[in-house]
Amino acid sequence: MGMVVVISLPFIIFTIFIGFGCYFLGRAKGRQDLRTNPQVFGVPTPPPGTCPTATVAAPLPSTHFKQDNASNV
């Protein structure tokens, strides 16, 4: 036996309105975000005050260097 699915015309029109509304509101929000935060690619910078400002110790200089070709001559 077959199954009959009844969808009313007001439901179809309502769904189309919801789709257009989400599309236009999302597009407006995306354009607003682009104006307020132009950084699109890469990792976002943390907000000021979240990173500690303590000095970071420099790495110790390495005494083991790979020999380059000049030492073989």
All heavy atoms as a GROMACS GRO file, in nm:
protein
  549
    1MET      N    1   0.083  -0.118   0.000
    1MET     CA    2   0.000   0.000   0.000
    1MET      C    3   0.088   0.125   0.000
    1MET      O    4   0.192   0.127   0.063
    1MET     CB    5  -0.090   0.003   0.123
    1MET     CG    6  -0.198  -0.102   0.117
    1MET     SD    7  -0.337  -0.071   0.223
    1MET     CE    8  -0.395   0.085   0.174
    2GLY      N    9   0.039   0.224  -0.067
    2GLY     CA   10   0.111   0.350  -0.074
    2GLY      C   11   0.077   0.440   0.045
    2GLY      O   12  -0.022   0.421   0.114
    3MET      N   13   0.163   0.536   0.067
    3MET     CA   14   0.142   0.630   0.176
    3MET      C   15   0.119   0.768   0.116
    3MET      O   16   0.192   0.809   0.025
    3MET     CB   17   0.265   0.630   0.268
    3MET     CG   18   0.242   0.698   0.399
    3MET     SD   19   0.374   0.662   0.515
    3MET     CE   20   0.477   0.801   0.487
    4VAL      N   21   0.023   0.839   0.167
    4VAL     CA   22  -0.009   0.972   0.115
    4VAL      C   23   0.040   1.076   0.215
    4VAL      O   24   0.007   1.069   0.333
    4VAL     CB   25  -0.161   0.988   0.092
    4VAL    CG1   26  -0.193   1.128   0.045
    4VAL    CG2   27  -0.210   0.884  -0.006
    5VAL      N   28   0.119   1.169   0.167
    5VAL     CA   29   0.167   1.279   0.251
    5VAL      C   30   0.100   1.406   0.201
    5VAL      O   31   0.112   1.441   0.084
    5VAL     CB   32   0.321   1.291   0.242
    5VAL    CG1   33   0.370   1.408   0.326
    5VAL    CG2   34   0.387   1.162   0.287
    6VAL      N   35   0.033   1.473   0.290
    6VAL     CA   36  -0.039   1.595   0.254
    6VAL      C   37   0.036   1.714   0.313
    6VAL      O   38   0.058   1.720   0.434
    6VAL     CB   39  -0.184   1.592   0.307
    6VAL    CG1   40  -0.256   1.722   0.273
    6VAL    CG2   41  -0.257   1.473   0.251
    7ILE      N   42   0.079   1.804   0.227
    7ILE     CA   43   0.145   1.926   0.270
    7ILE      C   44   0.061   2.042   0.219
    7ILE      O   45   0.032   2.052   0.100
    7ILE     CB   46   0.288   1.935   0.214
    7ILE    CG1   47   0.371   1.818   0.263
    7ILE    CG2   48   0.353   2.066   0.256
    7ILE    CD1   49   0.510   1.814   0.206
    8SER      N   50   0.025   2.130   0.307
    8SER     CA   51  -0.064   2.239   0.269
    8SER      C   52   0.013   2.352   0.202
    8SER      O   53   0.134   2.369   0.222
    8SER     CB   54  -0.137   2.292   0.392
    8SER     OG   55  -0.044   2.350   0.481
    9LEU      N   56  -0.055   2.429   0.122
    9LEU     CA   57   0.005   2.542   0.052
    9LEU      C   58   0.056   2.649   0.149
    9LEU      O   59   0.166   2.702   0.129
    9LEU     CB   60  -0.095   2.601  -0.047
    9LEU     CG   61  -0.041   2.710  -0.139
    9LEU    CD1   62   0.072   2.655  -0.225
    9LEU    CD2   63  -0.152   2.764  -0.226
   10PRO      N   64  -0.016   2.681   0.258
   10PRO     CA   65   0.040   2.778   0.353
   10PRO      C   66   0.172   2.731   0.416
   10PRO      O   67   0.262   2.812   0.441
   10PRO     CB   68  -0.068   2.793   0.460
   10PRO     CG   69  -0.194   2.756   0.390
   10PRO     CD   70  -0.155   2.651   0.291
   11PHE      N   71   0.184   2.601   0.440
   11PHE     CA   72   0.310   2.551   0.494
   11PHE      C   73   0.424   2.569   0.395
   11PHE      O   74   0.535   2.605   0.434
   11PHE     CB   75   0.294   2.402   0.533
   11PHE     CG   76   0.422   2.342   0.587
   11PHE    CD1   77   0.467   2.376   0.713
   11PHE    CD2   78   0.496   2.253   0.511
   11PHE    CE1   79   0.584   2.322   0.763
   11PHE    CE2   80   0.612   2.198   0.561
   11PHE     CZ   81   0.657   2.232   0.686
   12ILE      N   82   0.400   2.546   0.268
   12ILE     CA   83   0.503   2.564   0.166
   12ILE      C   84   0.544   2.711   0.158
   12ILE      O   85   0.664   2.744   0.153
   12ILE     CB   86   0.453   2.512   0.030
   12ILE    CG1   87   0.433   2.361   0.036
   12ILE    CG2   88   0.548   2.549  -0.081
   12ILE    CD1   89   0.365   2.303  -0.086
   13ILE      N   90   0.446   2.802   0.158
   13ILE     CA   91   0.477   2.944   0.151
   13ILE      C   92   0.552   2.989   0.276
   13ILE      O   93   0.649   3.065   0.269
   13ILE     CB   94   0.346   3.025   0.131
   13ILE    CG1   95   0.287   2.992  -0.006
   13ILE    CG2   96   0.372   3.174   0.145
   13ILE    CD1   97   0.149   3.048  -0.028
   14PHE      N   98   0.511   2.939   0.393
   14PHE     CA   99   0.580   2.972   0.518
   14PHE      C  100   0.724   2.925   0.515
   14PHE      O  101   0.816   2.997   0.556
   14PHE     CB  102   0.504   2.909   0.636
   14PHE     CG  103   0.571   2.926   0.768
   14PHE    CD1  104   0.573   3.049   0.830
   14PHE    CD2  105   0.633   2.819   0.830
   14PHE    CE1  106   0.636   3.066   0.953
   14PHE    CE2  107   0.695   2.834   0.951
   14PHE     CZ  108   0.697   2.958   1.014
   15THR      N  109   0.748   2.806   0.463
   15THR     CA  110   0.884   2.752   0.454
   15THR      C  111   0.970   2.835   0.360
   15THR      O  112   1.088   2.861   0.389
   15THR     CB  113   0.879   2.605   0.406
   15THR    OG1  114   0.792   2.531   0.492
   15THR    CG2  115   1.015   2.542   0.408
   16ILE      N  116   0.913   2.879   0.250
   16ILE     CA  117   0.988   2.964   0.157
   16ILE      C  118   1.023   3.097   0.223
   16ILE      O  119   1.135   3.146   0.210
   16ILE     CB  120   0.907   2.984   0.027
   16ILE    CG1  121   0.902   2.851  -0.050
   16ILE    CG2  122   0.967   3.093  -0.060
   16ILE    CD1  123   0.809   2.852  -0.170
   17PHE      N  124   0.928   3.157   0.297
   17PHE     CA  125   0.956   3.282   0.368
   17PHE      C  126   1.066   3.264   0.472
   17PHE      O  127   1.154   3.349   0.487
   17PHE     CB  128   0.830   3.337   0.433
   17PHE     CG  129   0.739   3.410   0.339
   17PHE    CD1  130   0.601   3.403   0.355
   17PHE    CD2  131   0.789   3.483   0.233
   17PHE    CE1  132   0.516   3.469   0.269
   17PHE    CE2  133   0.705   3.551   0.146
   17PHE     CZ  134   0.567   3.544   0.164
   18ILE      N  135   1.060   3.154   0.545
   18ILE     CA  136   1.165   3.127   0.645
   18ILE      C  137   1.301   3.112   0.576
   18ILE      O  138   1.402   3.164   0.624
   18ILE     CB  139   1.130   2.999   0.726
   18ILE    CG1  140   1.009   3.024   0.813
   18ILE    CG2  141   1.248   2.953   0.810
   18ILE    CD1  142   1.032   3.123   0.925
   19GLY      N  143   1.305   3.044   0.463
   19GLY     CA  144   1.431   3.028   0.390
   19GLY      C  145   1.487   3.160   0.344
   19GLY      O  146   1.607   3.187   0.361
   20PHE      N  147   1.403   3.245   0.284
   20PHE     CA  148   1.451   3.377   0.240
   20PHE      C  149   1.494   3.462   0.358
   20PHE      O  150   1.594   3.535   0.350
   20PHE     CB  151   1.342   3.449   0.159
   20PHE     CG  152   1.340   3.412   0.014
   20PHE    CD1  153   1.232   3.341  -0.038
   20PHE    CD2  154   1.444   3.446  -0.070
   20PHE    CE1  155   1.229   3.306  -0.171
   20PHE    CE2  156   1.442   3.411  -0.203
   20PHE     CZ  157   1.335   3.340  -0.255
   21GLY      N  158   1.420   3.456   0.469
   21GLY     CA  159   1.456   3.534   0.586
   21GLY      C  160   1.591   3.494   0.642
   21GLY      O  161   1.674   3.579   0.673
   22CYS      N  162   1.614   3.364   0.654
   22CYS     CA  163   1.744   3.317   0.705
   22CYS      C  164   1.857   3.356   0.610
   22CYS      O  165   1.966   3.394   0.653
   22CYS     CB  166   1.741   3.166   0.724
   22CYS     SG  167   1.637   3.112   0.861
   23TYR      N  168   1.830   3.348   0.480
   23TYR     CA  169   1.932   3.384   0.382
   23TYR      C  170   1.970   3.530   0.394
   23TYR      O  171   2.089   3.565   0.403
   23TYR     CB  172   1.881   3.353   0.241
   23TYR     CG  173   1.971   3.405   0.132
   23TYR    CD1  174   2.091   3.341   0.103
   23TYR    CD2  175   1.936   3.517   0.059
   23TYR    CE1  176   2.173   3.388   0.002
   23TYR    CE2  177   2.017   3.565  -0.042
   23TYR     CZ  178   2.136   3.501  -0.069
   23TYR     OH  179   2.217   3.549  -0.168
   24PHE      N  180   1.871   3.620   0.395
   24PHE     CA  181   1.901   3.762   0.397
   24PHE      C  182   1.956   3.808   0.532
   24PHE      O  183   2.048   3.891   0.537
   24PHE     CB  184   1.777   3.843   0.360
   24PHE     CG  185   1.746   3.837   0.213
   24PHE    CD1  186   1.627   3.781   0.168
   24PHE    CD2  187   1.835   3.886   0.119
   24PHE    CE1  188   1.598   3.774   0.032
   24PHE    CE2  189   1.807   3.880  -0.016
   24PHE     CZ  190   1.689   3.823  -0.060
   25LEU      N  191   1.906   3.754   0.642
   25LEU     CA  192   1.961   3.791   0.772
   25LEU      C  193   2.103   3.739   0.789
   25LEU      O  194   2.189   3.808   0.844
   25LEU     CB  195   1.872   3.739   0.885
   25LEU     CG  196   1.737   3.810   0.901
   25LEU    CD1  197   1.654   3.741   1.008
   25LEU    CD2  198   1.758   3.956   0.934
   26GLY      N  199   2.130   3.619   0.742
   26GLY     CA  200   2.266   3.565   0.750
   26GLY      C  201   2.364   3.641   0.664
   26GLY      O  202   2.478   3.665   0.703
   27ARG      N  203   2.318   3.684   0.546
   27ARG     CA  204   2.405   3.762   0.458
   27ARG      C  205   2.436   3.897   0.521
   27ARG      O  206   2.551   3.943   0.519
   27ARG     CB  207   2.339   3.780   0.323
   27ARG     CG  208   2.429   3.846   0.221
   27ARG     CD  209   2.367   3.850   0.085
   27ARG     NE  210   2.255   3.943   0.084
   27ARG     CZ  211   2.197   3.987  -0.026
   27ARG    NH1  212   2.237   3.943  -0.143
   27ARG    NH2  213   2.098   4.071  -0.019
   28ALA      N  214   2.337   3.961   0.583
   28ALA     CA  215   2.359   4.089   0.648
   28ALA      C  216   2.454   4.075   0.766
   28ALA      O  217   2.543   4.158   0.787
   28ALA     CB  218   2.226   4.149   0.693
   29LYS      N  219   2.438   3.968   0.844
   29LYS     CA  220   2.527   3.947   0.959
   29LYS      C  221   2.669   3.918   0.913
   29LYS      O  222   2.765   3.966   0.973
   29LYS     CB  223   2.475   3.832   1.045
   29LYS     CG  224   2.564   3.805   1.165
   29LYS     CD  225   2.490   3.731   1.272
   29LYS     CE  226   2.576   3.694   1.388
   29LYS     NZ  227   2.661   3.798   1.438
   30GLY      N  228   2.685   3.842   0.806
   30GLY     CA  229   2.818   3.814   0.754
   30GLY      C  230   2.887   3.939   0.705
   30GLY      O  231   3.007   3.959   0.726
   31ARG      N  232   2.812   4.028   0.639
   31ARG     CA  233   2.872   4.154   0.592
   31ARG      C  234   2.907   4.244   0.709
   31ARG      O  235   3.008   4.314   0.707
   31ARG     CB  236   2.776   4.224   0.497
   31ARG     CG  237   2.767   4.154   0.365
   31ARG     CD  238   2.675   4.225   0.270
   31ARG     NE  239   2.674   4.155   0.141
   31ARG     CZ  240   2.602   4.193   0.038
   31ARG    NH1  241   2.524   4.299   0.047
   31ARG    NH2  242   2.606   4.126  -0.074
   32GLN      N  243   2.825   4.243   0.814
   32GLN     CA  244   2.856   4.323   0.932
   32GLN      C  245   2.981   4.270   1.002
   32GLN      O  246   3.066   4.347   1.045
   32GLN     CB  247   2.737   4.320   1.028
   32GLN     CG  248   2.760   4.401   1.155
   32GLN     CD  249   2.645   4.386   1.252
   32GLN    OE1  250   2.556   4.304   1.232
   32GLN    NE2  251   2.646   4.464   1.358
   33ASP      N  252   2.994   4.138   1.012
   33ASP     CA  253   3.113   4.080   1.072
   33ASP      C  254   3.238   4.113   0.992
   33ASP      O  255   3.345   4.135   1.048
   33ASP     CB  256   3.099   3.928   1.083
   33ASP     CG  257   3.002   3.886   1.191
   33ASP    OD1  258   2.965   3.971   1.274
   33ASP    OD2  259   2.963   3.768   1.192
   34LEU      N  260   3.226   4.118   0.860
   34LEU     CA  261   3.340   4.151   0.777
   34LEU      C  262   3.384   4.294   0.800
   34LEU      O  263   3.504   4.324   0.801
   34LEU     CB  264   3.307   4.128   0.629
   34LEU     CG  265   3.421   4.150   0.531
   34LEU    CD1  266   3.532   4.049   0.557
   34LEU    CD2  267   3.371   4.137   0.389
   35ARG      N  268   3.288   4.385   0.821
   35ARG     CA  269   3.324   4.526   0.846
   35ARG      C  270   3.386   4.544   0.984
   35ARG      O  271   3.479   4.623   1.001
   35ARG     CB  272   3.200   4.614   0.834
   35ARG     CG  273   3.174   4.658   0.693
   35ARG     CD  274   3.053   4.747   0.688
   35ARG     NE  275   2.941   4.656   0.665
   35ARG     CZ  276   2.816   4.679   0.697
   35ARG    NH1  277   2.783   4.790   0.753
   35ARG    NH2  278   2.723   4.591   0.671
   36THR      N  279   3.337   4.473   1.085
   36THR     CA  280   3.388   4.493   1.220
   36THR      C  281   3.514   4.412   1.247
   36THR      O  282   3.595   4.452   1.330
   36THR     CB  283   3.281   4.454   1.324
   36THR    OG1  284   3.244   4.318   1.303
   36THR    CG2  285   3.160   4.543   1.311
   37ASN      N  286   3.532   4.300   1.179
   37ASN     CA  287   3.650   4.217   1.201
   37ASN      C  288   3.702   4.172   1.065
   37ASN      O  289   3.664   4.066   1.016
   37ASN     CB  290   3.615   4.096   1.288
   37ASN     CG  291   3.737   4.016   1.325
   37ASN    OD1  292   3.849   4.062   1.312
   37ASN    ND2  293   3.716   3.894   1.371
   38PRO      N  294   3.792   4.249   1.003
   38PRO     CA  295   3.835   4.216   0.868
   38PRO      C  296   3.928   4.095   0.860
   38PRO      O  297   3.962   4.052   0.752
   38PRO     CB  298   3.906   4.344   0.822
   38PRO     CG  299   3.952   4.407   0.947
   38PRO     CD  300   3.849   4.373   1.051
   39GLN      N  301   3.972   4.042   0.973
   39GLN     CA  302   4.062   3.926   0.971
   39GLN      C  303   3.980   3.802   0.935
   39GLN      O  304   3.899   3.755   1.013
   39GLN     CB  305   4.127   3.909   1.106
   39GLN     CG  306   4.223   3.792   1.110
   39GLN     CD  307   4.286   3.777   1.247
   39GLN    OE1  308   4.257   3.855   1.336
   39GLN    NE2  309   4.370   3.680   1.263
   40VAL      N  310   4.002   3.749   0.816
   40VAL     CA  311   3.923   3.637   0.769
   40VAL      C  312   4.003   3.508   0.776
   40VAL      O  313   3.955   3.406   0.819
   40VAL     CB  314   3.874   3.662   0.625
   40VAL    CG1  315   3.797   3.544   0.573
   40VAL    CG2  316   3.788   3.786   0.621
   41PHE      N  317   4.128   3.512   0.736
   41PHE     CA  318   4.208   3.391   0.728
   41PHE      C  319   4.302   3.382   0.847
   41PHE      O  320   4.347   3.482   0.900
   41PHE     CB  321   4.290   3.390   0.599
   41PHE     CG  322   4.205   3.398   0.476
   41PHE    CD1  323   4.197   3.513   0.401
   41PHE    CD2  324   4.130   3.289   0.437
   41PHE    CE1  325   4.118   3.520   0.289
   41PHE    CE2  326   4.049   3.294   0.326
   41PHE     CZ  327   4.044   3.410   0.251
   42GLY      N  328   4.332   3.262   0.888
   42GLY     CA  329   4.429   3.239   0.994
   42GLY      C  330   4.363   3.234   1.131
   42GLY      O  331   4.242   3.244   1.148
   43VAL      N  332   4.446   3.220   1.230
   43VAL     CA  333   4.401   3.210   1.368
   43VAL      C  334   4.372   3.351   1.419
   43VAL      O  335   4.453   3.441   1.401
   43VAL     CB  336   4.510   3.143   1.454
   43VAL    CG1  337   4.466   3.134   1.600
   43VAL    CG2  338   4.543   3.006   1.400
   44PRO      N  339   4.256   3.374   1.480
   44PRO     CA  340   4.227   3.508   1.530
   44PRO      C  341   4.318   3.545   1.645
   44PRO      O  342   4.364   3.460   1.722
   44PRO     CB  343   4.082   3.498   1.576
   44PRO     CG  344   4.058   3.353   1.598
   44PRO     CD  345   4.148   3.280   1.503
   45THR      N  346   4.348   3.673   1.655
   45THR     CA  347   4.432   3.720   1.764
   45THR      C  348   4.350   3.721   1.893
   45THR      O  349   4.231   3.751   1.892
   45THR     CB  350   4.482   3.862   1.736
   45THR    OG1  351   4.369   3.946   1.714
   45THR    CG2  352   4.572   3.865   1.614
   46PRO      N  353   4.413   3.685   2.005
   46PRO     CA  354   4.338   3.684   2.130
   46PRO      C  355   4.306   3.827   2.173
   46PRO      O  356   4.378   3.921   2.140
   46PRO     CB  357   4.435   3.617   2.228
   46PRO     CG  358   4.569   3.634   2.168
   46PRO     CD  359   4.550   3.640   2.021
   47PRO      N  360   4.199   3.846   2.248
   47PRO     CA  361   4.164   3.980   2.295
   47PRO      C  362   4.270   4.033   2.390
   47PRO      O  363   4.341   3.955   2.455
   47PRO     CB  364   4.031   3.961   2.367
   47PRO     CG  365   3.996   3.819   2.357
   47PRO     CD  366   4.103   3.746   2.284
   48PRO      N  367   4.285   4.165   2.398
   48PRO     CA  368   4.387   4.220   2.487
   48PRO      C  369   4.358   4.185   2.633
   48PRO      O  370   4.243   4.185   2.677
   48PRO     CB  371   4.378   4.371   2.463
   48PRO     CG  372   4.248   4.394   2.396
   48PRO     CD  373   4.210   4.268   2.327
   49GLY      N  374   4.465   4.156   2.704
   49GLY     CA  375   4.451   4.124   2.846
   49GLY      C  376   4.436   3.976   2.875
   49GLY      O  377   4.434   3.937   2.991
   50THR      N  378   4.425   3.892   2.774
   50THR     CA  379   4.408   3.749   2.800
   50THR      C  380   4.542   3.677   2.805
   50THR      O  381   4.553   3.572   2.867
   50THR     CB  382   4.321   3.683   2.694
   50THR    OG1  383   4.378   3.706   2.566
   50THR    CG2  384   4.181   3.740   2.696
   51CYS      N  385   4.644   3.730   2.740
   51CYS     CA  386   4.776   3.667   2.741
   51CYS      C  387   4.860   3.728   2.852
   51CYS      O  388   4.857   3.849   2.871
   51CYS     CB  389   4.846   3.686   2.607
   51CYS     SG  390   4.764   3.601   2.474
   52PRO      N  391   4.935   3.647   2.922
   52PRO     CA  392   5.023   3.704   3.026
   52PRO      C  393   5.133   3.786   2.960
   52PRO      O  394   5.182   3.753   2.852
   52PRO     CB  395   5.080   3.581   3.097
   52PRO     CG  396   5.065   3.469   3.000
   52PRO     CD  397   4.945   3.502   2.916
   53THR      N  398   5.169   3.895   3.024
   53THR     CA  399   5.271   3.984   2.968
   53THR      C  400   5.408   3.956   3.026
   53THR      O  401   5.499   4.036   3.010
   53THR     CB  402   5.233   4.130   2.994
   53THR    OG1  403   5.219   4.147   3.136
   53THR    CG2  404   5.103   4.166   2.923
   54ALA      N  405   5.424   3.844   3.094
   54ALA     CA  406   5.554   3.809   3.152
   54ALA      C  407   5.654   3.782   3.041
   54ALA      O  408   5.620   3.737   2.932
   54ALA     CB  409   5.540   3.685   3.241
   55THR      N  410   5.780   3.812   3.070
   55THR     CA  411   5.883   3.791   2.969
   55THR      C  412   5.908   3.642   2.954
   55THR      O  413   5.913   3.567   3.052
   55THR     CB  414   6.013   3.861   3.009
   55THR    OG1  415   6.055   3.810   3.136
   55THR    CG2  416   5.992   4.012   3.018
   56VAL      N  417   5.925   3.600   2.833
   56VAL     CA  418   5.949   3.460   2.803
   56VAL      C  419   6.099   3.442   2.791
   56VAL      O  420   6.168   3.519   2.723
   56VAL     CB  421   5.878   3.419   2.672
   56VAL    CG1  422   5.910   3.275   2.638
   56VAL    CG2  423   5.731   3.442   2.684
   57ALA      N  424   6.152   3.341   2.859
   57ALA     CA  425   6.296   3.316   2.855
   57ALA      C  426   6.336   3.273   2.715
   57ALA      O  427   6.270   3.193   2.651
   57ALA     CB  428   6.333   3.207   2.956
   58ALA      N  429   6.445   3.329   2.669
   58ALA     CA  430   6.496   3.295   2.537
   58ALA      C  431   6.553   3.153   2.540
   58ALA      O  432   6.606   3.109   2.642
   58ALA     CB  433   6.603   3.394   2.495
   59PRO      N  434   6.542   3.080   2.432
   59PRO     CA  435   6.599   2.945   2.432
   59PRO      C  436   6.751   2.951   2.442
   59PRO      O  437   6.815   3.044   2.393
   59PRO     CB  438   6.555   2.889   2.296
   59PRO     CG  439   6.521   3.007   2.214
   59PRO     CD  440   6.478   3.114   2.308
   60LEU      N  441   6.804   2.852   2.508
   60LEU     CA  442   6.949   2.848   2.525
   60LEU      C  443   7.017   2.823   2.391
   60LEU      O  444   6.968   2.745   2.310
   60LEU     CB  445   6.987   2.736   2.622
   60LEU     CG  446   6.934   2.754   2.766
   60LEU    CD1  447   6.964   2.631   2.847
   60LEU    CD2  448   6.995   2.876   2.828
   61PRO      N  449   7.130   2.891   2.367
   61PRO     CA  450   7.199   2.869   2.240
   61PRO      C  451   7.255   2.727   2.233
   61PRO      O  452   7.308   2.675   2.330
   61PRO     CB  453   7.310   2.974   2.239
   61PRO     CG  454   7.330   3.009   2.382
   61PRO     CD  455   7.198   2.990   2.450
   62SER      N  456   7.240   2.668   2.120
   62SER     CA  457   7.288   2.531   2.102
   62SER      C  458   7.435   2.533   2.064
   62SER      O  459   7.478   2.612   1.980
   62SER     CB  460   7.206   2.464   1.993
   62SER     OG  461   7.256   2.334   1.969
   63THR      N  462   7.512   2.445   2.126
   63THR     CA  463   7.655   2.439   2.094
   63THR      C  464   7.682   2.334   1.987
   63THR      O  465   7.794   2.324   1.939
   63THR     CB  466   7.737   2.405   2.220
   63THR    OG1  467   7.687   2.282   2.274
   63THR    CG2  468   7.723   2.515   2.323
   64HIS      N  469   7.584   2.255   1.952
   64HIS     CA  470   7.600   2.153   1.851
   64HIS      C  471   7.541   2.202   1.720
   64HIS      O  472   7.420   2.218   1.709
   64HIS     CB  473   7.533   2.022   1.894
   64HIS     CG  474   7.584   1.970   2.024
   64HIS    ND1  475   7.709   1.914   2.037
   64HIS    CD2  476   7.529   1.967   2.148
   64HIS    CE1  477   7.728   1.878   2.162
   64HIS    NE2  478   7.620   1.910   2.232
   65PHE      N  479   7.627   2.228   1.625
   65PHE     CA  480   7.582   2.273   1.494
   65PHE      C  481   7.613   2.167   1.391
   65PHE      O  482   7.714   2.097   1.400
   65PHE     CB  483   7.651   2.404   1.455
   65PHE     CG  484   7.612   2.521   1.541
   65PHE    CD1  485   7.699   2.573   1.636
   65PHE    CD2  486   7.488   2.578   1.530
   65PHE    CE1  487   7.663   2.679   1.713
   65PHE    CE2  488   7.450   2.685   1.608
   65PHE     CZ  489   7.539   2.736   1.701
   66LYS      N  490   7.528   2.157   1.294
   66LYS     CA  491   7.551   2.067   1.184
   66LYS      C  492   7.660   2.126   1.095
   66LYS      O  493   7.656   2.244   1.062
   66LYS     CB  494   7.422   2.047   1.105
   66LYS     CG  495   7.435   1.948   0.992
   66LYS     CD  496   7.302   1.932   0.924
   66LYS     CE  497   7.316   1.839   0.806
   66LYS     NZ  498   7.192   1.824   0.732
   67GLN      N  499   7.754   2.043   1.056
   67GLN     CA  500   7.863   2.090   0.972
   67GLN      C  501   7.809   2.122   0.833
   67GLN      O  502   7.732   2.046   0.777
   67GLN     CB  503   7.972   1.982   0.962
   67GLN     CG  504   8.036   1.948   1.093
   67GLN     CD  505   8.124   2.061   1.146
   67GLN    OE1  506   8.178   2.138   1.068
   67GLN    NE2  507   8.134   2.072   1.276
   68ASP      N  508   7.851   2.236   0.780
   68ASP     CA  509   7.810   2.268   0.643
   68ASP      C  510   7.921   2.224   0.546
   68ASP      O  511   8.024   2.173   0.585
   68ASP     CB  512   7.780   2.417   0.629
   68ASP     CG  513   7.900   2.503   0.663
   68ASP    OD1  514   8.001   2.449   0.711
   68ASP    OD2  515   7.892   2.626   0.642
   69ASN      N  516   7.899   2.244   0.420
   69ASN     CA  517   7.994   2.198   0.320
   69ASN      C  518   8.124   2.275   0.319
   69ASN      O  519   8.224   2.228   0.266
   69ASN     CB  520   7.930   2.204   0.181
   69ASN     CG  521   7.823   2.099   0.165
   69ASN    OD1  522   7.826   1.997   0.232
   69ASN    ND2  523   7.728   2.123   0.076
   70ALA      N  524   8.128   2.395   0.377
   70ALA     CA  525   8.251   2.473   0.377
   70ALA      C  526   8.359   2.407   0.463
   70ALA      O  527   8.478   2.424   0.438
   70ALA     CB  528   8.223   2.614   0.428
   71SER      N  529   8.320   2.330   0.564
   71SER     CA  530   8.422   2.267   0.649
   71SER      C  531   8.482   2.144   0.583
   71SER      O  532   8.585   2.094   0.628
   71SER     CB  533   8.358   2.227   0.782
   71SER     OG  534   8.258   2.130   0.760
   72ASN      N  535   8.422   2.094   0.477
   72ASN     CA  536   8.476   1.977   0.409
   72ASN      C  537   8.580   2.013   0.305
   72ASN      O  538   8.646   1.926   0.251
   72ASN     CB  539   8.364   1.900   0.339
   72ASN     CG  540   8.267   1.841   0.439
   72ASN    OD1  541   8.303   1.818   0.554
   72ASN    ND2  542   8.144   1.817   0.396
   73VAL      N  543   8.599   2.140   0.274
   73VAL     CA  544   8.691   2.182   0.168
   73VAL      C  545   8.830   2.193   0.220
   73VAL      O  546   8.863   2.228   0.323
   73VAL     CB  547   8.644   2.316   0.105
   73VAL    CG1  548   8.743   2.363   0.001
   73VAL    CG2  549   8.507   2.300   0.050
   0.00000   0.00000   0.00000
